[in-house]
Amino acid sequence: MKTLLSLLTLAALSATPFARAGDLVDLRVIDRDTGVVLPAYARDGKLYIAGMPGHRYSVRIENRIGERVLAILSVDGVNAVTGQTASPDQSGYVLDPYQSTEITGWRKSMSEVAQFNFTALSGSYAARTGRPENVGVIGVAVFREKPLDLPWREGKIANAPLADRYTPPAPPAQPASPLPAPASVPSGGAETASAPAKSAAADSLARAEPAANESMAQRRKEESLGTGHGARELSRITYTQFTRAGTQPNEVVSVWYDSYNNLVARGVIPQPPPPRRFVEPQAFPGGFVPDPKS
């Protein structure tokens, strides 16, 4: 039996569509600077979201079933709790039946996280710790709980240390002061403890005909997005006990992400049709009366 941290229940979620719906949990990615749940685009059996470089984001996980589950959160192939290269047998978050939690960053302690933010791949936490191979995907491995022989005793807290925490190289100093924490501070828990976009608006109306489509399709691809190690903010957690029902996840839910322009260039996000040139009708276009077409 391993020690895990308990999550606090959040308020009811908005009706915005899910980024990814699984059988056991639902996964949403929220732009914290706009408050918008990022919409998902399907392509080749995967779901993609478009992130805005520089914006903070959070991962919201909701337990859809009437029993506790363990959710191991991986961001860019890195465990968001321990900092280890992600594996399903590591630390994670425990959600009570039908509970949800909003995870806002990399866990730094029992009371603090470093904010998730969209940044260039080269500035991502994974790349800065020598692990750029899996930048651009957010995943959750979900385990059901093994039924207990005795009734569960609420309030049973273990005091095991965070012995398996990975210690990465020290990141460069953060240039800006921390942004204020949100009014409703979410809590998470743990086991054993850009490149500037080339604006489409810059294209002139003169290129709105078929040439505009060709220009957009051939637009230079930007540097891919990753997740940075942002400013610190408050996020308190507690311990609880959880025994997995099996050694393999009961479900893995994933969503891929990149910038809007890159997803358009890759064909994930359909290009809008070019604007139609408006020619104002003329009362006296000139000439004589022709015969009508038969």
C-alpha positions in Angstrom: 0.0 0.0 0.0 1.4 3.4 -1.0 0.8 6.8 0.5 -1.1 9.3 -1.6 -2.2 12.9 -1.2 -5.9 13.7 -1.0 -7.5 16.3 -3.3 -10.1 18.8 -2.4 -13.4 18.9 -4.3 -13.9 21.7 -6.7 -17.1 23.5 -7.6 -19.3 22.2 -10.5 -17.7 22.5 -13.9 -18.9 24.7 -16.7 -20.7 23.2 -19.7 -17.8 23.8 -22.1 -17.0 20.6 -24.1 -14.5 18.2 -22.7 -11.0 18.2 -24.1 -11.0 14.5 -23.7 -13.7 12.2 -22.2 -12.7 8.8 -20.9 -14.7 6.1 -19.2 -13.2 6.7 -15.7 -12.1 10.3 -15.9 -12.6 13.4 -18.0 -9.6 15.6 -18.9 -9.8 19.3 -19.7 -7.1 21.9 -20.3 -8.0 25.5 -19.2 -6.3 28.7 -20.3 -6.0 30.4 -16.9 -5.4 33.9 -18.5 -8.8 33.8 -20.4 -10.7 31.2 -18.3 -11.6 29.3 -21.4 -11.6 25.5 -21.7 -9.5 24.9 -24.8 -11.5 23.1 -27.5 -10.2 19.9 -29.0 -9.6 19.0 -32.6 -9.6 15.4 -33.8 -7.0 14.1 -36.2 -5.8 10.5 -36.9 -7.3 9.1 -33.7 -5.8 11.8 -31.5 -7.2 15.0 -29.9 -5.3 18.3 -30.1 -5.6 21.6 -28.4 -4.1 25.0 -29.4 -2.2 26.8 -26.6 -1.4 30.5 -26.6 2.4 31.1 -26.0 3.0 32.8 -22.7 -0.4 31.9 -21.2 -0.7 29.9 -17.9 -2.9 26.8 -18.0 -4.3 24.1 -15.7 -5.3 20.5 -16.1 -8.7 19.7 -14.7 -9.5 16.0 -14.0 -12.9 14.8 -13.0 -13.7 11.3 -11.6 -16.7 10.0 -13.5 -17.4 6.9 -11.3 -18.7 6.2 -7.8 -15.4 5.0 -6.4 -12.0 6.5 -5.7 -9.4 6.5 -8.5 -5.7 7.3 -8.7 -4.7 9.6 -11.6 -1.0 9.8 -12.6 -0.5 13.1 -14.4 2.2 13.3 -17.1 3.1 16.6 -18.8 5.6 16.4 -21.7 6.6 12.9 -20.5 7.4 14.2 -17.0 5.5 13.2 -13.8 3.9 16.5 -12.6 4.3 15.4 -8.9 7.8 13.9 -8.6 9.6 15.4 -11.7 10.6 11.9 -12.8 10.3 10.7 -16.3 6.7 9.6 -16.2 5.7 6.0 -15.6 2.3 4.6 -14.4 3.9 3.1 -11.3 4.7 6.5 -9.8 3.0 9.0 -7.6 -0.3 10.6 -8.5 -3.5 12.2 -7.4 -6.4 10.5 -5.6 -9.9 11.6 -6.5 -13.0 10.7 -4.4 -16.2 9.5 -6.2 -17.3 12.1 -8.7 -14.7 14.5 -7.5 -12.7 16.9 -9.6 -9.5 18.8 -9.1 -7.6 21.5 -11.1 -3.9 21.0 -11.2 -2.1 24.3 -11.9 1.6 23.4 -11.9 4.6 21.2 -11.1 4.4 20.1 -7.4 7.3 21.7 -5.5 6.2 21.0 -1.9 3.1 20.2 0.2 1.9 23.7 -0.2 3.3 25.0 -3.5 3.5 24.4 -7.3 5.3 26.1 -10.1 2.7 27.2 -12.7 2.2 25.4 -16.0 2.6 27.8 -18.9 2.8 27.5 -22.7 6.3 28.3 -23.9 8.6 27.4 -26.8 9.8 23.8 -26.7 13.4 24.9 -26.0 12.2 26.7 -22.9 10.0 23.9 -21.6 10.7 22.2 -18.2 11.3 18.8 -20.0 13.8 20.3 -22.4 15.6 22.2 -19.7 16.0 19.0 -17.7 17.3 17.1 -20.7 14.1 15.3 -21.8 12.6 17.0 -24.9 11.5 13.8 -26.6 7.9 13.8 -25.4 7.1 17.6 -25.3 3.6 18.4 -26.5 1.4 15.8 -24.8 -0.6 15.7 -21.6 -1.7 12.3 -20.2 -3.4 10.7 -17.2 -3.0 7.1 -16.3 -5.9 6.0 -14.2 -6.1 3.2 -11.6 -9.1 1.9 -9.8 -8.8 1.1 -6.1 -8.6 -2.4 -4.6 -11.6 -3.1 -2.4 -10.7 -3.0 1.3 -11.6 -5.8 3.7 -12.4 -3.3 6.4 -14.4 -0.1 6.1 -12.3 2.9 5.1 -11.4 5.2 8.0 -11.4 8.8 6.9 -8.7 11.0 8.3 -6.0 8.3 8.3 -2.9 10.3 7.3 0.5 8.7 6.7 3.7 10.5 7.5 6.0 8.9 4.9 8.5 11.4 3.4 8.7 12.2 -0.3 11.4 9.7 -0.7 11.0 9.1 -4.5 11.1 12.8 -5.5 13.3 13.4 -8.5 15.7 16.3 -8.1 16.3 18.0 -11.5 19.0 20.6 -12.3 18.2 24.0 -10.9 16.3 26.1 -13.5 17.3 29.6 -14.4 15.9 32.4 -12.2 12.4 33.4 -13.1 12.3 36.9 -14.5 8.9 38.0 -13.3 7.3 38.2 -9.8 4.7 35.5 -9.2 1.2 36.2 -10.4 -1.5 36.2 -7.7 -3.0 32.9 -6.9 -6.6 32.4 -8.0 -9.4 33.1 -5.5 -10.3 29.4 -5.2 -7.0 27.6 -4.7 -7.2 24.0 -5.9 -5.3 21.3 -4.0 -3.5 18.3 -5.5 -1.9 15.2 -4.0 1.0 12.8 -4.5 1.9 9.2 -3.9 4.7 8.8 -1.3 4.4 12.1 -1.0 7.4 31.5 -28.4 8.4 32.0 -31.2 6.1 34.9 -32.3 3.1 33.7 -34.4 2.9 34.8 -38.0 -0.5 36.6 -38.0 -3.1 35.4 -40.5 -4.6 38.9 -40.2 -1.5 40.3 -41.8 -2.4 38.7 -45.2 -4.0 41.4 -47.3 -7.4 41.1 -49.0 -5.6 41.0 -52.3 -4.5 37.4 -51.4 -7.9 36.3 -50.4 -8.4 34.3 -53.6 -7.0 30.8 -54.1 -3.5 32.3 -53.6 -4.4 33.0 -50.0 -5.1 29.3 -49.3 -1.8 28.3 -50.8 0.0 30.9 -48.7 -1.6 29.7 -45.5 -0.8 26.0 -46.3 2.8 26.9 -47.0 3.2 29.2 -43.9 6.4 28.6 -42.0 6.0 26.4 -39.0 6.8 27.9 -35.7 8.8 26.3 -32.9 6.5 23.7 -31.2 5.0 24.5 -27.8 6.0 23.0 -24.5 5.2 23.5 -20.8 7.3 25.9 -18.8 8.3 25.9 -15.1 6.5 29.1 -14.1 6.0 31.3 -11.1 5.3 29.7 -7.7 1.8 29.7 -6.2 -0.1 28.3 -3.2 -1.5 24.7 -3.6 -1.9 22.8 -0.3 -2.1 19.0 -0.2 -2.6 16.2 2.4 -1.8 12.5 2.5 -4.2 9.5 2.2 -3.9 5.8 1.5 -4.6 4.1 -1.8 -4.1 0.5 -2.9 -4.3 -0.1 -6.7 -6.6 -2.8 -8.0 -3.9 -3.9 -10.5 -0.4 -3.2 -11.8 -1.6 -1.8 -15.1 -3.7 1.4 -15.6 -7.4 0.8 -16.1 -7.4 3.7 -18.5 -5.0 6.2 -20.1 -6.4 9.5 -21.4 -4.2 11.8 -23.5 -4.4 15.1 -25.4 -1.7 16.6 -27.6 -1.1 20.3 -27.9 0.8 22.9 -30.0 0.3 26.5 -31.2 -2.7 27.4 -33.3 -0.5 28.2 -36.4 1.3 24.9 -36.1 -1.9 22.9 -35.9 -3.2 24.7 -38.9 0.0 24.0 -40.8 -0.2 20.3 -39.9 -3.8 20.1 -41.1 -5.2 19.5 -37.6 -7.2 22.7 -37.5 -9.1 23.2 -40.8 -8.3 26.5 -42.6 -11.3 28.9 -42.9 -12.5 29.6 -46.4 -11.0 32.7 -47.9 -13.1 35.8 -47.7 -15.2 36.4 -50.8 -14.3 39.6 -52.7 -17.4 41.9 -52.7 -18.1 43.7 -55.9 -20.7 46.4 -55.5 -23.4 46.3 -58.3 -23.5 49.3 -60.7 -26.6 50.9 -62.0 -25.0 51.9 -65.3 -22.3 49.5 -66.3 -22.4 50.7 -69.9 -23.0 49.0 -73.3 -26.1 48.0 -75.3 -28.8 45.5 -74.5 -27.5 42.0 -75.4 -29.7 39.0 -76.3 -30.5 36.8 -73.3 -28.7 33.5 -73.1 -30.9 30.6 -74.4 
